[in-house]
Amino acid sequence: MTSAQTGDAARSFARLSTTLSEGKETHQAVFAASARNGRDAFTGLAVGMIVASLVMVTGCIWGLNRRLAEYR
């Protein structure tokens, strides 16, 4: 592809294009690393929620059994 620009304008545009490409690649790498870190932060969330739910169900059953025992 040929450019209509010549001389200093062509060199300046080439420098700008290179700088923008490098910046884009750098920011994409930072974003990808941050996304991986964010995903990894939630790794144990599902297991933690299951355990918390089981503890809550156990507590509810224990509490209900005590209240029902008062009525017997």
PDB file of N, CA, C and O in Angstrom:
ATOM      1  N   MET A   1       0.859  -1.162   0.000  1.00  0.00           N
ATOM      2  CA  MET A   1       0.000   0.000   0.000  1.00  0.00           C
ATOM      3  C   MET A   1       0.912   1.232   0.000  1.00  0.00           C
ATOM      4  O   MET A   1       1.864   1.306   0.777  1.00  0.00           O
ATOM      5  N   THR A   2       0.622   2.168  -0.850  1.00  0.00           N
ATOM      6  CA  THR A   2       1.405   3.387  -0.907  1.00  0.00           C
ATOM      7  C   THR A   2       0.676   4.513  -0.200  1.00  0.00           C
ATOM      8  O   THR A   2      -0.552   4.602  -0.218  1.00  0.00           O
ATOM      9  N   SER A   3       1.466   5.361   0.415  1.00  0.00           N
ATOM     10  CA  SER A   3       0.906   6.478   1.155  1.00  0.00           C
ATOM     11  C   SER A   3       1.001   7.746   0.311  1.00  0.00           C
ATOM     12  O   SER A   3       1.943   7.920  -0.462  1.00  0.00           O
ATOM     13  N   ALA A   4       0.034   8.610   0.465  1.00  0.00           N
ATOM     14  CA  ALA A   4       0.064   9.891  -0.243  1.00  0.00           C
ATOM     15  C   ALA A   4       1.011  10.854   0.461  1.00  0.00           C
ATOM     16  O   ALA A   4       1.367  11.899  -0.084  1.00  0.00           O
ATOM     17  N   GLN A   5       1.412  10.498   1.667  1.00  0.00           N
ATOM     18  CA  GLN A   5       2.298  11.377   2.426  1.00  0.00           C
ATOM     19  C   GLN A   5       3.753  11.102   2.040  1.00  0.00           C
ATOM     20  O   GLN A   5       4.127   9.977   1.708  1.00  0.00           O
ATOM     21  N   THR A   6       4.533  12.129   2.092  1.00  0.00           N
ATOM     22  CA  THR A   6       5.960  11.988   1.790  1.00  0.00           C
ATOM     23  C   THR A   6       6.757  12.808   2.797  1.00  0.00           C
ATOM     24  O   THR A   6       6.214  13.673   3.485  1.00  0.00           O
ATOM     25  N   GLY A   7       8.011  12.531   2.866  1.00  0.00           N
ATOM     26  CA  GLY A   7       8.927  13.325   3.676  1.00  0.00           C
ATOM     27  C   GLY A   7       8.648  13.234   5.164  1.00  0.00           C
ATOM     28  O   GLY A   7       8.416  12.152   5.704  1.00  0.00           O
ATOM     29  N   ASP A   8       8.673  14.403   5.825  1.00  0.00           N
ATOM     30  CA  ASP A   8       8.504  14.480   7.279  1.00  0.00           C
ATOM     31  C   ASP A   8       7.131  13.994   7.719  1.00  0.00           C
ATOM     32  O   ASP A   8       7.002  13.358   8.765  1.00  0.00           O
ATOM     33  N   ALA A   9       6.113  14.287   6.933  1.00  0.00           N
ATOM     34  CA  ALA A   9       4.763  13.857   7.295  1.00  0.00           C
ATOM     35  C   ALA A   9       4.681  12.331   7.332  1.00  0.00           C
ATOM     36  O   ALA A   9       4.073  11.770   8.243  1.00  0.00           O
ATOM     37  N   ALA A  10       5.274  11.666   6.372  1.00  0.00           N
ATOM     38  CA  ALA A  10       5.249  10.207   6.323  1.00  0.00           C
ATOM     39  C   ALA A  10       6.012   9.617   7.508  1.00  0.00           C
ATOM     40  O   ALA A  10       5.562   8.652   8.125  1.00  0.00           O
ATOM     41  N   ARG A  11       7.168  10.203   7.821  1.00  0.00           N
ATOM     42  CA  ARG A  11       7.953   9.697   8.954  1.00  0.00           C
ATOM     43  C   ARG A  11       7.215   9.927  10.267  1.00  0.00           C
ATOM     44  O   ARG A  11       7.198   9.051  11.132  1.00  0.00           O
ATOM     45  N   SER A  12       6.611  11.090  10.418  1.00  0.00           N
ATOM     46  CA  SER A  12       5.854  11.386  11.648  1.00  0.00           C
ATOM     47  C   SER A  12       4.668  10.439  11.788  1.00  0.00           C
ATOM     48  O   SER A  12       4.400   9.938  12.880  1.00  0.00           O
ATOM     49  N   PHE A  13       3.961  10.192  10.697  1.00  0.00           N
ATOM     50  CA  PHE A  13       2.827   9.283  10.741  1.00  0.00           C
ATOM     51  C   PHE A  13       3.282   7.870  11.078  1.00  0.00           C
ATOM     52  O   PHE A  13       2.626   7.181  11.859  1.00  0.00           O
ATOM     53  N   ALA A  14       4.395   7.429  10.500  1.00  0.00           N
ATOM     54  CA  ALA A  14       4.914   6.090  10.778  1.00  0.00           C
ATOM     55  C   ALA A  14       5.300   5.968  12.249  1.00  0.00           C
ATOM     56  O   ALA A  14       5.037   4.944  12.880  1.00  0.00           O
ATOM     57  N   ARG A  15       5.924   7.017  12.799  1.00  0.00           N
ATOM     58  CA  ARG A  15       6.302   7.011  14.214  1.00  0.00           C
ATOM     59  C   ARG A  15       5.051   6.953  15.107  1.00  0.00           C
ATOM     60  O   ARG A  15       5.001   6.193  16.074  1.00  0.00           O
ATOM     61  N   LEU A  16       4.047   7.766  14.765  1.00  0.00           N
ATOM     62  CA  LEU A  16       2.798   7.778  15.524  1.00  0.00           C
ATOM     63  C   LEU A  16       2.106   6.423  15.459  1.00  0.00           C
ATOM     64  O   LEU A  16       1.624   5.914  16.471  1.00  0.00           O
ATOM     65  N   SER A  17       2.061   5.845  14.273  1.00  0.00           N
ATOM     66  CA  SER A  17       1.421   4.536  14.102  1.00  0.00           C
ATOM     67  C   SER A  17       2.131   3.467  14.926  1.00  0.00           C
ATOM     68  O   SER A  17       1.478   2.628  15.547  1.00  0.00           O
ATOM     69  N   THR A  18       3.451   3.491  14.936  1.00  0.00           N
ATOM     70  CA  THR A  18       4.230   2.529  15.718  1.00  0.00           C
ATOM     71  C   THR A  18       3.977   2.716  17.207  1.00  0.00           C
ATOM     72  O   THR A  18       3.780   1.743  17.935  1.00  0.00           O
ATOM     73  N   THR A  19       3.982   3.957  17.657  1.00  0.00           N
ATOM     74  CA  THR A  19       3.740   4.256  19.077  1.00  0.00           C
ATOM     75  C   THR A  19       2.359   3.799  19.504  1.00  0.00           C
ATOM     76  O   THR A  19       2.202   3.202  20.569  1.00  0.00           O
ATOM     77  N   LEU A  20       1.362   4.073  18.686  1.00  0.00           N
ATOM     78  CA  LEU A  20      -0.003   3.645  19.020  1.00  0.00           C
ATOM     79  C   LEU A  20      -0.128   2.123  19.051  1.00  0.00           C
ATOM     80  O   LEU A  20      -0.799   1.573  19.924  1.00  0.00           O
ATOM     81  N   SER A  21       0.506   1.450  18.115  1.00  0.00           N
ATOM     82  CA  SER A  21       0.465  -0.021  18.088  1.00  0.00           C
ATOM     83  C   SER A  21       1.125  -0.614  19.332  1.00  0.00           C
ATOM     84  O   SER A  21       0.597  -1.546  19.938  1.00  0.00           O
ATOM     85  N   GLU A  22       2.283  -0.069  19.707  1.00  0.00           N
ATOM     86  CA  GLU A  22       2.969  -0.558  20.910  1.00  0.00           C
ATOM     87  C   GLU A  22       2.134  -0.298  22.158  1.00  0.00           C
ATOM     88  O   GLU A  22       2.037  -1.155  23.036  1.00  0.00           O
ATOM     89  N   GLY A  23       1.529   0.890  22.236  1.00  0.00           N
ATOM     90  CA  GLY A  23       0.685   1.215  23.387  1.00  0.00           C
ATOM     91  C   GLY A  23      -0.515   0.292  23.476  1.00  0.00           C
ATOM     92  O   GLY A  23      -0.882  -0.156  24.561  1.00  0.00           O
ATOM     93  N   LYS A  24      -1.124   0.010  22.337  1.00  0.00           N
ATOM     94  CA  LYS A  24      -2.289  -0.882  22.307  1.00  0.00           C
ATOM     95  C   LYS A  24      -1.900  -2.280  22.781  1.00  0.00           C
ATOM     96  O   LYS A  24      -2.613  -2.884  23.583  1.00  0.00           O
ATOM     97  N   GLU A  25      -0.791  -2.789  22.298  1.00  0.00           N
ATOM     98  CA  GLU A  25      -0.335  -4.126  22.699  1.00  0.00           C
ATOM     99  C   GLU A  25      -0.022  -4.169  24.191  1.00  0.00           C
ATOM    100  O   GLU A  25      -0.350  -5.142  24.870  1.00  0.00           O
ATOM    101  N   THR A  26       0.610  -3.117  24.697  1.00  0.00           N
ATOM    102  CA  THR A  26       0.944  -3.064  26.123  1.00  0.00           C
ATOM    103  C   THR A  26      -0.315  -3.062  26.976  1.00  0.00           C
ATOM    104  O   THR A  26      -0.406  -3.796  27.960  1.00  0.00           O
ATOM    105  N   HIS A  27      -1.277  -2.243  26.601  1.00  0.00           N
ATOM    106  CA  HIS A  27      -2.514  -2.164  27.386  1.00  0.00           C
ATOM    107  C   HIS A  27      -3.340  -3.439  27.277  1.00  0.00           C
ATOM    108  O   HIS A  27      -4.015  -3.820  28.233  1.00  0.00           O
ATOM    109  N   GLN A  28      -3.296  -4.097  26.136  1.00  0.00           N
ATOM    110  CA  GLN A  28      -3.999  -5.372  26.004  1.00  0.00           C
ATOM    111  C   GLN A  28      -3.371  -6.426  26.906  1.00  0.00           C
ATOM    112  O   GLN A  28      -4.080  -7.239  27.499  1.00  0.00           O
ATOM    113  N   ALA A  29      -2.048  -6.418  27.012  1.00  0.00           N
ATOM    114  CA  ALA A  29      -1.372  -7.371  27.898  1.00  0.00           C
ATOM    115  C   ALA A  29      -1.721  -7.099  29.353  1.00  0.00           C
ATOM    116  O   ALA A  29      -1.948  -8.035  30.120  1.00  0.00           O
ATOM    117  N   VAL A  30      -1.767  -5.823  29.745  1.00  0.00           N
ATOM    118  CA  VAL A  30      -2.136  -5.459  31.115  1.00  0.00           C
ATOM    119  C   VAL A  30      -3.575  -5.877  31.390  1.00  0.00           C
ATOM    120  O   VAL A  30      -3.872  -6.418  32.456  1.00  0.00           O
ATOM    121  N   PHE A  31      -4.468  -5.631  30.437  1.00  0.00           N
ATOM    122  CA  PHE A  31      -5.867  -6.007  30.612  1.00  0.00           C
ATOM    123  C   PHE A  31      -6.016  -7.520  30.748  1.00  0.00           C
ATOM    124  O   PHE A  31      -6.753  -7.999  31.609  1.00  0.00           O
ATOM    125  N   ALA A  32      -5.320  -8.265  29.903  1.00  0.00           N
ATOM    126  CA  ALA A  32      -5.401  -9.731  29.966  1.00  0.00           C
ATOM    127  C   ALA A  32      -4.905 -10.246  31.316  1.00  0.00           C
ATOM    128  O   ALA A  32      -5.508 -11.152  31.891  1.00  0.00           O
ATOM    129  N   ALA A  33      -3.821  -9.682  31.822  1.00  0.00           N
ATOM    130  CA  ALA A  33      -3.298 -10.101  33.124  1.00  0.00           C
ATOM    131  C   ALA A  33      -4.278  -9.750  34.241  1.00  0.00           C
ATOM    132  O   ALA A  33      -4.485 -10.545  35.157  1.00  0.00           O
ATOM    133  N   SER A  34      -4.872  -8.580  34.170  1.00  0.00           N
ATOM    134  CA  SER A  34      -5.851  -8.180  35.190  1.00  0.00           C
ATOM    135  C   SER A  34      -7.092  -9.054  35.134  1.00  0.00           C
ATOM    136  O   SER A  34      -7.650  -9.402  36.174  1.00  0.00           O
ATOM    137  N   ALA A  35      -7.528  -9.411  33.945  1.00  0.00           N
ATOM    138  CA  ALA A  35      -8.696 -10.282  33.797  1.00  0.00           C
ATOM    139  C   ALA A  35      -8.416 -11.662  34.387  1.00  0.00           C
ATOM    140  O   ALA A  35      -9.273 -12.241  35.054  1.00  0.00           O
ATOM    141  N   ARG A  36      -7.208 -12.190  34.139  1.00  0.00           N
ATOM    142  CA  ARG A  36      -6.846 -13.495  34.720  1.00  0.00           C
ATOM    143  C   ARG A  36      -6.808 -13.422  36.243  1.00  0.00           C
ATOM    144  O   ARG A  36      -7.295 -14.327  36.921  1.00  0.00           O
ATOM    145  N   ASN A  37      -6.232 -12.350  36.783  1.00  0.00           N
ATOM    146  CA  ASN A  37      -6.173 -12.184  38.239  1.00  0.00           C
ATOM    147  C   ASN A  37      -7.564 -12.075  38.839  1.00  0.00           C
ATOM    148  O   ASN A  37      -7.835 -12.644  39.897  1.00  0.00           O
ATOM    149  N   GLY A  38      -8.443 -11.349  38.171  1.00  0.00           N
ATOM    150  CA  GLY A  38      -9.814 -11.222  38.642  1.00  0.00           C
ATOM    151  C   GLY A  38     -10.549 -12.547  38.621  1.00  0.00           C
ATOM    152  O   GLY A  38     -11.278 -12.877  39.555  1.00  0.00           O
ATOM    153  N   ARG A  39     -10.354 -13.306  37.550  1.00  0.00           N
ATOM    154  CA  ARG A  39     -10.990 -14.622  37.441  1.00  0.00           C
ATOM    155  C   ARG A  39     -10.464 -15.554  38.535  1.00  0.00           C
ATOM    156  O   ARG A  39     -11.233 -16.287  39.157  1.00  0.00           O
ATOM    157  N   ASP A  40      -9.172 -15.520  38.762  1.00  0.00           N
ATOM    158  CA  ASP A  40      -8.574 -16.398  39.769  1.00  0.00           C
ATOM    159  C   ASP A  40      -8.994 -16.024  41.182  1.00  0.00           C
ATOM    160  O   ASP A  40      -8.978 -16.873  42.074  1.00  0.00           O
ATOM    161  N   ALA A  41      -9.368 -14.769  41.400  1.00  0.00           N
ATOM    162  CA  ALA A  41      -9.791 -14.335  42.735  1.00  0.00           C
ATOM    163  C   ALA A  41     -11.095 -15.007  43.153  1.00  0.00           C
ATOM    164  O   ALA A  41     -11.369 -15.139  44.346  1.00  0.00           O
ATOM    165  N   PHE A  42     -11.898 -15.431  42.186  1.00  0.00           N
ATOM    166  CA  PHE A  42     -13.186 -16.054  42.475  1.00  0.00           C
ATOM    167  C   PHE A  42     -13.132 -17.579  42.413  1.00  0.00           C
ATOM    168  O   PHE A  42     -14.180 -18.224  42.377  1.00  0.00           O
ATOM    169  N   THR A  43     -11.951 -18.160  42.401  1.00  0.00           N
ATOM    170  CA  THR A  43     -11.810 -19.602  42.250  1.00  0.00           C
ATOM    171  C   THR A  43     -12.539 -20.366  43.348  1.00  0.00           C
ATOM    172  O   THR A  43     -13.258 -21.317  43.041  1.00  0.00           O
ATOM    173  N   GLY A  44     -12.385 -19.996  44.597  1.00  0.00           N
ATOM    174  CA  GLY A  44     -12.989 -20.734  45.705  1.00  0.00           C
ATOM    175  C   GLY A  44     -14.373 -20.248  46.081  1.00  0.00           C
ATOM    176  O   GLY A  44     -14.948 -20.718  47.063  1.00  0.00           O
ATOM    177  N   LEU A  45     -14.919 -19.315  45.317  1.00  0.00           N
ATOM    178  CA  LEU A  45     -16.209 -18.732  45.675  1.00  0.00           C
ATOM    179  C   LEU A  45     -17.331 -19.766  45.674  1.00  0.00           C
ATOM    180  O   LEU A  45     -18.150 -19.783  46.592  1.00  0.00           O
ATOM    181  N   ALA A  46     -17.380 -20.622  44.665  1.00  0.00           N
ATOM    182  CA  ALA A  46     -18.465 -21.616  44.580  1.00  0.00           C
ATOM    183  C   ALA A  46     -18.413 -22.570  45.770  1.00  0.00           C
ATOM    184  O   ALA A  46     -19.440 -22.856  46.386  1.00  0.00           O
ATOM    185  N   VAL A  47     -17.232 -23.056  46.090  1.00  0.00           N
ATOM    186  CA  VAL A  47     -17.095 -23.977  47.221  1.00  0.00           C
ATOM    187  C   VAL A  47     -17.444 -23.268  48.520  1.00  0.00           C
ATOM    188  O   VAL A  47     -18.114 -23.841  49.379  1.00  0.00           O
ATOM    189  N   GLY A  48     -16.998 -22.033  48.668  1.00  0.00           N
ATOM    190  CA  GLY A  48     -17.310 -21.260  49.872  1.00  0.00           C
ATOM    191  C   GLY A  48     -18.804 -21.037  50.040  1.00  0.00           C
ATOM    192  O   GLY A  48     -19.321 -21.126  51.154  1.00  0.00           O
ATOM    193  N   MET A  49     -19.498 -20.750  48.954  1.00  0.00           N
ATOM    194  CA  MET A  49     -20.940 -20.553  49.022  1.00  0.00           C
ATOM    195  C   MET A  49     -21.669 -21.848  49.380  1.00  0.00           C
ATOM    196  O   MET A  49     -22.650 -21.815  50.122  1.00  0.00           O
ATOM    197  N   ILE A  50     -21.212 -22.965  48.872  1.00  0.00           N
ATOM    198  CA  ILE A  50     -21.821 -24.258  49.213  1.00  0.00           C
ATOM    199  C   ILE A  50     -21.638 -24.547  50.691  1.00  0.00           C
ATOM    200  O   ILE A  50     -22.582 -24.956  51.368  1.00  0.00           O
ATOM    201  N   VAL A  51     -20.430 -24.337  51.198  1.00  0.00           N
ATOM    202  CA  VAL A  51     -20.155 -24.580  52.621  1.00  0.00           C
ATOM    203  C   VAL A  51     -20.996 -23.647  53.492  1.00  0.00           C
ATOM    204  O   VAL A  51     -21.577 -24.084  54.486  1.00  0.00           O
ATOM    205  N   ALA A  52     -21.064 -22.368  53.124  1.00  0.00           N
ATOM    206  CA  ALA A  52     -21.860 -21.415  53.901  1.00  0.00           C
ATOM    207  C   ALA A  52     -23.338 -21.798  53.882  1.00  0.00           C
ATOM    208  O   ALA A  52     -24.024 -21.670  54.897  1.00  0.00           O
ATOM    209  N   SER A  53     -23.829 -22.264  52.744  1.00  0.00           N
ATOM    210  CA  SER A  53     -25.229 -22.685  52.644  1.00  0.00           C
ATOM    211  C   SER A  53     -25.504 -23.903  53.521  1.00  0.00           C
ATOM    212  O   SER A  53     -26.543 -23.979  54.177  1.00  0.00           O
ATOM    213  N   LEU A  54     -24.583 -24.845  53.530  1.00  0.00           N
ATOM    214  CA  LEU A  54     -24.767 -26.037  54.364  1.00  0.00           C
ATOM    215  C   LEU A  54     -24.755 -25.677  55.845  1.00  0.00           C
ATOM    216  O   LEU A  54     -25.535 -26.227  56.623  1.00  0.00           O
ATOM    217  N   VAL A  55     -23.886 -24.769  56.235  1.00  0.00           N
ATOM    218  CA  VAL A  55     -23.850 -24.319  57.637  1.00  0.00           C
ATOM    219  C   VAL A  55     -25.163 -23.625  57.990  1.00  0.00           C
ATOM    220  O   VAL A  55     -25.702 -23.839  59.076  1.00  0.00           O
ATOM    221  N   MET A  56     -25.679 -22.802  57.087  1.00  0.00           N
ATOM    222  CA  MET A  56     -26.926 -22.104  57.333  1.00  0.00           C
ATOM    223  C   MET A  56     -28.099 -23.089  57.431  1.00  0.00           C
ATOM    224  O   MET A  56     -28.949 -22.948  58.311  1.00  0.00           O
ATOM    225  N   VAL A  57     -28.152 -24.068  56.551  1.00  0.00           N
ATOM    226  CA  VAL A  57     -29.223 -25.074  56.599  1.00  0.00           C
ATOM    227  C   VAL A  57     -29.143 -25.864  57.897  1.00  0.00           C
ATOM    228  O   VAL A  57     -30.166 -26.134  58.526  1.00  0.00           O
ATOM    229  N   THR A  58     -27.939 -26.234  58.296  1.00  0.00           N
ATOM    230  CA  THR A  58     -27.764 -26.975  59.542  1.00  0.00           C
ATOM    231  C   THR A  58     -28.245 -26.138  60.732  1.00  0.00           C
ATOM    232  O   THR A  58     -28.934 -26.649  61.616  1.00  0.00           O
ATOM    233  N   GLY A  59     -27.887 -24.873  60.751  1.00  0.00           N
ATOM    234  CA  GLY A  59     -28.327 -23.993  61.831  1.00  0.00           C
ATOM    235  C   GLY A  59     -29.839 -23.823  61.854  1.00  0.00           C
ATOM    236  O   GLY A  59     -30.443 -23.804  62.927  1.00  0.00           O
ATOM    237  N   CYS A  60     -30.451 -23.700  60.692  1.00  0.00           N
ATOM    238  CA  CYS A  60     -31.916 -23.569  60.627  1.00  0.00           C
ATOM    239  C   CYS A  60     -32.600 -24.837  61.129  1.00  0.00           C
ATOM    240  O   CYS A  60     -33.566 -24.764  61.889  1.00  0.00           O
ATOM    241  N   ILE A  61     -32.109 -25.983  60.711  1.00  0.00           N
ATOM    242  CA  ILE A  61     -32.705 -27.251  61.159  1.00  0.00           C
ATOM    243  C   ILE A  61     -32.554 -27.405  62.662  1.00  0.00           C
ATOM    244  O   ILE A  61     -33.499 -27.805  63.342  1.00  0.00           O
ATOM    245  N   TRP A  62     -31.378 -27.094  63.186  1.00  0.00           N
ATOM    246  CA  TRP A  62     -31.145 -27.210  64.619  1.00  0.00           C
ATOM    247  C   TRP A  62     -32.085 -26.271  65.384  1.00  0.00           C
ATOM    248  O   TRP A  62     -32.688 -26.667  66.381  1.00  0.00           O
ATOM    249  N   GLY A  63     -32.204 -25.022  64.908  1.00  0.00           N
ATOM    250  CA  GLY A  63     -33.082 -24.054  65.576  1.00  0.00           C
ATOM    251  C   GLY A  63     -34.541 -24.461  65.514  1.00  0.00           C
ATOM    252  O   GLY A  63     -35.257 -24.331  66.506  1.00  0.00           O
ATOM    253  N   LEU A  64     -34.994 -24.947  64.379  1.00  0.00           N
ATOM    254  CA  LEU A  64     -36.383 -25.394  64.246  1.00  0.00           C
ATOM    255  C   LEU A  64     -36.664 -26.603  65.130  1.00  0.00           C
ATOM    256  O   LEU A  64     -37.729 -26.695  65.741  1.00  0.00           O
ATOM    257  N   ASN A  65     -35.724 -27.515  65.197  1.00  0.00           N
ATOM    258  CA  ASN A  65     -35.918 -28.692  66.056  1.00  0.00           C
ATOM    259  C   ASN A  65     -36.066 -28.276  67.523  1.00  0.00           C
ATOM    260  O   ASN A  65     -36.868 -28.854  68.256  1.00  0.00           O
ATOM    261  N   ARG A  66     -35.302 -27.286  67.942  1.00  0.00           N
ATOM    262  CA  ARG A  66     -35.417 -26.814  69.336  1.00  0.00           C
ATOM    263  C   ARG A  66     -36.777 -26.167  69.586  1.00  0.00           C
ATOM    264  O   ARG A  66     -37.387 -26.392  70.631  1.00  0.00           O
ATOM    265  N   ARG A  67     -37.255 -25.366  68.635  1.00  0.00           N
ATOM    266  CA  ARG A  67     -38.565 -24.719  68.795  1.00  0.00           C
ATOM    267  C   ARG A  67     -39.678 -25.756  68.762  1.00  0.00           C
ATOM    268  O   ARG A  67     -40.621 -25.675  69.550  1.00  0.00           O
ATOM    269  N   LEU A  68     -39.583 -26.719  67.871  1.00  0.00           N
ATOM    270  CA  LEU A  68     -40.612 -27.754  67.794  1.00  0.00           C
ATOM    271  C   LEU A  68     -40.618 -28.611  69.072  1.00  0.00           C
ATOM    272  O   LEU A  68     -41.675 -29.069  69.506  1.00  0.00           O
ATOM    273  N   ALA A  69     -39.455 -28.821  69.662  1.00  0.00           N
ATOM    274  CA  ALA A  69     -39.375 -29.594  70.892  1.00  0.00           C
ATOM    275  C   ALA A  69     -40.090 -28.877  72.037  1.00  0.00           C
ATOM    276  O   ALA A  69     -40.587 -29.531  72.953  1.00  0.00           O
ATOM    277  N   GLU A  70     -40.148 -27.559  72.001  1.00  0.00           N
ATOM    278  CA  GLU A  70     -40.847 -26.798  73.038  1.00  0.00           C
ATOM    279  C   GLU A  70     -42.352 -27.046  72.986  1.00  0.00           C
ATOM    280  O   GLU A  70     -43.030 -26.938  74.008  1.00  0.00           O
ATOM    281  N   TYR A  71     -42.871 -27.372  71.829  1.00  0.00           N
ATOM    282  CA  TYR A  71     -44.311 -27.586  71.676  1.00  0.00           C
ATOM    283  C   TYR A  71     -44.736 -29.018  72.005  1.00  0.00           C
ATOM    284  O   TYR A  71     -45.931 -29.293  72.113  1.00  0.00           O
ATOM    285  N   ARG A  72     -43.807 -29.903  72.161  1.00  0.00           N
ATOM    286  CA  ARG A  72     -44.170 -31.313  72.433  1.00  0.00           C
ATOM    287  C   ARG A  72     -44.414 -31.550  73.870  1.00  0.00           C
ATOM    288  O   ARG A  72     -44.726 -32.673  74.266  1.00  0.00           O
TER     289      ARG A  72
END
